[in-house]
Amino acid sequence: MSKDTPTLKGIPIVQSGAKYQTDAGFSAIKNGVKSRRDQAPVERGQKPRWLRAPMPAGSGFSNTRRIVKEHSLSTVCEESMCPNIGECWNAGTATIMVLGSVCTRACRFCAVDTGNPKGWLDADEPRNTGRAVALMGLEYVVITSVDRDDLADGGASHYAECVREIKRQNPQTAVEALTPDFNGVEEHVALVVDSGLEVFAQNVETVKRLTHPVRDPRASYEQTIEVLRFAKAHRPDVLTKTSLMLGLGEKDHEILQAMDDLRAANVDILTFGQYLRPTPNHLPVERFVTPDEFAAYRQEGLDKGFLEVVAGPMVRSSYRAEQVLKKNNVGLAVTS
């Protein structure tokens, strides 16, 4: 740390897009994407009224934050700057991120830090994750993770152990795993699918044409769909799920084609949400999709045969995940 690095109470403040040294001893980029001189300017004007989320506060939020910190957990709620963190944490739910908080990939929509952990793993993470779920008293939990291309199996065995430990300590808790693509290696995907979970998710993120530059070059539209296809064929009793962000420049016919491609892979559940630019270093928002447009996309998906389609401006892939099987757009149809 240089003498010019800003601090808060003696703790270094790392600027978005800057390189820093992690506590585990390897370097990473804050918020995942390096700052560049040619980055697109920040959007001007206010966001639409339907995109306003309250500041996180309340006893439930404070209690969940305490549990997360005490057990050295990472959450995608924090790492990805999710706007729903207040609502979810006040409800006593959180999406727990395993395999650390530094991703080996650098998708241009994602605010998770990126770097090369060089094989580092927290051996206590499975036990701590299971214990935290017990303390929160969760009936349904979403476990996600960073990509770990530095590990031989992409972290699949560690991920599976986290799921098994949750089930061991919380036999009645339903588990949804929102996973990396494990480079499409079916053996590694099977390790997670067979770990005792109820829902297997892998996000296609955007339409085929926009996969690059939206996603890291190591990810692909086809690979994600093949992972989802394999997971469903391998364990037909496990629900499969994916998510698309809207507002990145996709066309209606491309959204419909993505739905067809996903249904051809027997994907059960699809979610749609508005892309929001996490920092000026990330991709700009091309359009704000209206609630009525989200409702229309949801109906198109239902007509195509998805078990459920969750759609709305503030929807994220794990938003109100425990309510998906109620088939009422996780309550948004009656609360918005």
Stockholm file with secondary structure:
# STOCKHOLM 1.0

chainA/1-336         MSKDTPTLKGIPIVQSGAKYQTDAGFSAIKNGVKSRRDQAPVERGQKPRWLRAPMPAGSGFSNTRRIVKEHSLSTVCEESMCPNIGECWNAGTATIMVLGSVCTRACRFCAVDTGNPKGWLDADEPRNTGRAVALMGLEYVVITSVDRDDLADGGASHYAECVREIKRQNPQTAVEALTPDFNGVEEHVALVVDSGLEVFAQNVETVKRLTHPVRDPRASYEQTIEVLRFAKAHRPDVLTKTSLMLGLGEKDHEILQAMDDLRAANVDILTFGQYLRPTPNHLPVERFVTPDEFAAYRQEGLDKGFLEVVAGPMVRSSYRAEQVLKKNNVGLAVTS
#=GR chainA/1-336 SS CCTTSCEETTEECCCTTCEEECTTSCEEETTSSCCCTTCCCCCCSCCCGGGCCCCCCSHHHHHHHHHHHHTTCEEHHHHTTCTTHHHHHHTTCCEEEESCSEESCCCTTCCSEEECCTTCCCTTHHHHHHHHHHHHTCSEEEEEECCCTTSTTTTHHHHHHHHHHHHHHCTTCEEEEECCCGGGCHHHHHHHHTTSCSEEECCCBSCGGGHHHHSCTTCCHHHHHHHHHHHHHHCTTSEEEEEEEECSSCCHHHHHHHHHHHHHTTCCEEEEEECCCCSTTSCCCCCCCCHHHHHHHHHHHHHTTCSEEEECTTCCTTTTGGGGGGCSGGGHHHHC
#=GC SS_cons         CCTTSCEETTEECCCTTCEEECTTSCEEETTSSCCCTTCCCCCCSCCCGGGCCCCCCSHHHHHHHHHHHHTTCEEHHHHTTCTTHHHHHHTTCCEEEESCSEESCCCTTCCSEEECCTTCCCTTHHHHHHHHHHHHTCSEEEEEECCCTTSTTTTHHHHHHHHHHHHHHCTTCEEEEECCCGGGCHHHHHHHHTTSCSEEECCCBSCGGGHHHHSCTTCCHHHHHHHHHHHHHHCTTSEEEEEEEECSSCCHHHHHHHHHHHHHTTCCEEEEEECCCCSTTSCCCCCCCCHHHHHHHHHHHHHTTCSEEEECTTCCTTTTGGGGGGCSGGGHHHHC
//
